[in-house]
Amino acid sequence: MSFNVLALILFSALITACISGIFGMAGGLIFMGVIVSFLGVAEAMVVHGAVQSVSNAYRAFLLRDAIRWDVFFKIALGSFPAILLLVLASYVPTKGVLFCALGLLPVLLWLPKRFVHLDIQTPMHAVFCGFCTTGLNLVAGVAGPALDMFFVRSDMPRHQVVATKAITMFASHVMKIFYFGIPLLKAHGLSSLPPSWFFLAAIPFIMTGTFIGTRILKRMSDIGFRKYTRWLVSVIGVVYLWRGLSLLGWL
């Protein structure tokens, strides 16, 4: 992998960390699309998991006082059955399927409230959230829109939403690193992944983007926060769906 490609990925990590710092999602969706364009699916999953785990961990640290730990632990409880099922299946998607999955995820944000009323503060909803988002994160690499479906209809203030989603996605990305990384290392070793300096260099880029994003978040209203999140992710979804259908030869 050339230095120019690695530099592009690092720059995208900075920008997408800023976006995630503002909206609590969307950044990971964009970043996944960037890296899977240059890497294989399994390699992209590991790189995405490593970068996004740092981004989410730092965002959770900055907003640590706003984390709803009671909600997080219920989400974690629901994640274990999903992990078990996917480990038994050992499924790795193609790039076409991955882009289609990324493109369709934003549809979840537009489901009418009268049809689906999910509130992350309801215990069983939080457990179900853990199952769904963990499964999607290990299949599509991103689960932000699905996670947001449980948060966007709650009455939690934006700081609690972003902070709790950050710690949840940190744990989910760590799972993704192990799920794709262990088989990858057994088959190819470290040669298929970017060099170690890339991961070290990514840390200040991610922390800078996350810090800027959280500062912008504090200037937004709760209403504007939810409105802009849905539209931003939906535009990204249309682009990814077109890309996925093209790779599958359906366009």
C-alpha positions in Angstrom: 0.0 0.0 0.0 1.5 3.3 -1.1 2.2 6.2 1.3 -0.3 8.4 -0.6 -3.1 6.0 0.1 -2.2 5.7 3.8 -2.0 9.5 4.0 -5.5 9.7 2.5 -6.9 7.2 5.0 -5.3 9.2 7.8 -6.9 12.4 6.6 -10.3 10.7 6.3 -9.8 9.5 9.9 -9.4 13.1 11.0 -12.5 14.3 9.2 -14.8 11.4 10.0 -13.7 11.5 13.7 -14.9 15.2 13.7 -18.2 14.2 12.1 -18.7 11.4 14.7 -17.9 13.8 17.5 -20.8 16.0 16.3 -23.4 13.4 15.5 -22.2 10.3 17.4 -22.4 8.4 14.1 -22.0 8.9 10.3 -18.2 9.3 10.6 -17.7 5.5 10.9 -20.0 5.0 7.9 -18.0 7.3 5.7 -14.6 6.0 7.0 -15.7 2.4 6.2 -16.5 3.3 2.6 -13.1 5.0 2.2 -10.9 2.1 3.5 -12.8 -0.7 1.9 -12.1 1.0 -1.4 -8.4 0.3 -0.9 -8.3 -2.8 1.3 -9.9 -6.3 1.3 -13.0 -6.7 3.4 -11.4 -8.5 6.4 -8.4 -6.0 6.4 -10.8 -3.0 6.2 -12.8 -4.4 9.1 -9.7 -4.6 11.3 -8.4 -1.2 10.3 -11.9 0.4 10.8 -12.3 -1.3 14.1 -8.9 -0.1 15.4 -9.4 3.5 14.2 -13.0 3.7 15.3 -12.3 2.1 18.7 -9.8 4.9 19.4 -12.2 7.6 18.2 -15.1 6.2 20.3 -13.0 5.7 23.3 -11.7 9.3 23.3 -15.2 10.7 22.6 -16.5 8.6 25.5 -13.7 10.0 27.7 -14.4 13.6 26.8 -18.1 13.0 27.6 -17.6 10.5 30.4 -19.9 12.3 32.9 -22.8 11.9 30.5 -22.5 8.1 29.9 -25.6 6.1 30.9 -23.9 3.0 32.3 -27.2 1.4 33.1 -28.1 1.5 29.4 -24.7 0.3 28.3 -24.7 -2.8 30.4 -28.1 -3.9 29.1 -26.8 -3.4 25.5 -23.8 -5.5 26.3 -26.0 -8.3 27.6 -27.8 -8.5 24.3 -24.5 -8.6 22.3 -23.4 -12.0 23.4 -25.9 -14.1 21.5 -25.1 -12.2 18.3 -21.3 -12.8 18.8 -21.9 -16.5 19.3 -24.1 -16.9 16.2 -21.6 -15.1 13.9 -18.6 -17.0 15.3 -20.4 -20.2 14.4 -21.3 -18.9 10.9 -17.8 -17.4 10.2 -19.4 -15.1 7.5 -17.3 -12.5 5.6 -19.2 -10.4 3.1 -18.1 -9.3 -0.4 -17.4 -5.7 -1.2 -20.7 -5.4 -3.1 -22.7 -6.9 -0.3 -20.9 -4.7 2.2 -21.6 -1.4 0.3 -25.3 -2.4 -0.1 -25.6 -3.1 3.6 -24.0 0.2 4.4 -26.4 1.9 1.9 -29.5 0.3 3.3 -28.7 1.0 7.0 -30.0 4.6 6.9 -33.5 3.4 6.0 -33.8 2.4 9.7 -33.7 6.1 10.7 -36.8 6.8 8.6 -39.1 4.1 9.9 -42.4 5.8 11.1 -42.6 6.1 14.8 -46.1 4.6 14.9 -44.7 1.3 13.4 -41.5 1.0 15.4 -41.2 2.7 18.8 -37.9 1.7 20.3 -36.5 3.5 23.3 -33.0 2.7 24.5 -34.1 3.5 28.1 -36.5 0.5 28.1 -34.5 -2.5 29.4 -35.7 -5.1 26.8 -35.2 -2.6 24.0 -31.6 -2.0 25.1 -30.9 -5.8 25.1 -32.4 -6.1 21.6 -30.3 -3.1 20.6 -27.2 -5.0 21.7 -28.1 -8.0 19.6 -28.9 -6.0 16.4 -26.1 -3.6 16.5 -23.4 -6.2 17.3 -24.7 -8.4 14.5 -24.7 -5.5 12.0 -21.2 -4.3 13.1 -19.7 -7.7 12.5 -21.5 -8.2 9.1 -21.5 -4.7 7.6 -18.7 -3.2 9.7 -20.9 -0.3 10.8 -24.0 -0.2 13.0 -24.5 3.5 13.7 -27.9 3.9 12.0 -29.3 0.8 13.7 -28.0 2.1 17.1 -29.4 5.5 16.4 -32.8 3.9 15.8 -33.0 3.1 19.5 -31.6 6.5 20.7 -33.2 9.0 18.4 -36.7 8.5 19.9 -35.6 8.7 23.5 -35.8 11.8 25.6 -32.1 11.7 26.5 -30.2 14.9 25.9 -27.7 15.0 23.1 -24.6 14.7 25.4 -26.0 11.4 26.9 -26.9 10.1 23.5 -23.4 10.7 22.0 -21.5 9.5 25.1 -23.5 6.3 25.6 -23.3 5.5 21.9 -19.6 6.1 22.0 -18.9 3.6 24.8 -21.2 1.1 23.1 -19.5 1.4 19.7 -16.1 1.2 21.3 -16.9 -2.2 22.8 -18.5 -3.3 19.5 -15.4 -2.3 17.4 -13.1 -4.2 19.8 -15.2 -7.3 19.1 -14.9 -6.7 15.4 -11.1 -6.5 15.6 -11.0 -9.9 17.2 -13.7 -11.4 15.0 -11.9 -10.5 11.7 -8.3 -10.1 13.0 -7.7 -13.5 14.5 -8.5 -15.5 11.2 -6.6 -12.8 9.2 -3.5 -13.2 11.3 -3.6 -17.0 11.1 -3.9 -16.9 7.3 -1.6 -14.0 6.3 0.1 -12.6 9.4 0.6 -8.9 9.7 1.7 -8.4 6.0 -1.9 -7.8 4.8 -2.4 -4.9 7.2 -1.0 -1.3 7.1 2.4 -0.8 8.9 2.5 -0.2 12.6 3.4 3.5 12.1 0.0 4.0 10.4 -1.9 3.0 13.5 0.3 5.2 15.8 -0.1 8.1 13.4 -3.8 7.7 13.4 -4.2 8.4 17.1 -3.5 12.1 17.1 -5.5 12.6 13.9 -8.5 10.8 15.6 -8.2 12.7 18.9 -7.9 16.0 17.1 -11.0 15.4 15.0 -13.0 14.0 18.0 -12.0 17.1 20.1 -13.2 19.5 17.4 -16.4 17.6 16.9 -17.4 17.5 20.6 -16.8 21.3 20.7 -19.2 21.8 17.8 -21.7 19.5 19.5 -22.0 21.8 22.5 -23.2 24.6 20.2 -26.0 22.6 18.6 -29.6 22.3 19.8 -31.2 18.9 20.5 -33.7 19.4 17.7 -31.0 20.4 15.1 -28.8 17.5 16.3 -31.5 14.9 15.5 -32.6 16.5 12.2 -29.1 16.8 10.7 -28.1 13.3 11.7 -30.9 11.7 9.7 -30.3 13.7 6.5 -26.5 13.3 6.6 -26.6 9.6 7.0 -29.3 9.2 4.4 -27.3 11.0 1.7 -24.3 8.8 2.5 -26.5 5.7 2.2 -27.7 6.6 -1.3 -24.1 6.9 -2.5 -23.1 3.6 -0.9 -26.1 1.7 -2.2 -25.3 2.9 -5.8 -21.7 1.7 -5.3 -22.8 -1.7 -4.0 -25.2 -2.4 -6.8 -22.6 -1.4 -9.3 -20.1 -3.9 -7.8 -22.7 -6.6 -7.9 -23.3 -5.8 -11.6 -26.9 -4.7 -11.0 -26.3 -1.2 -12.5 
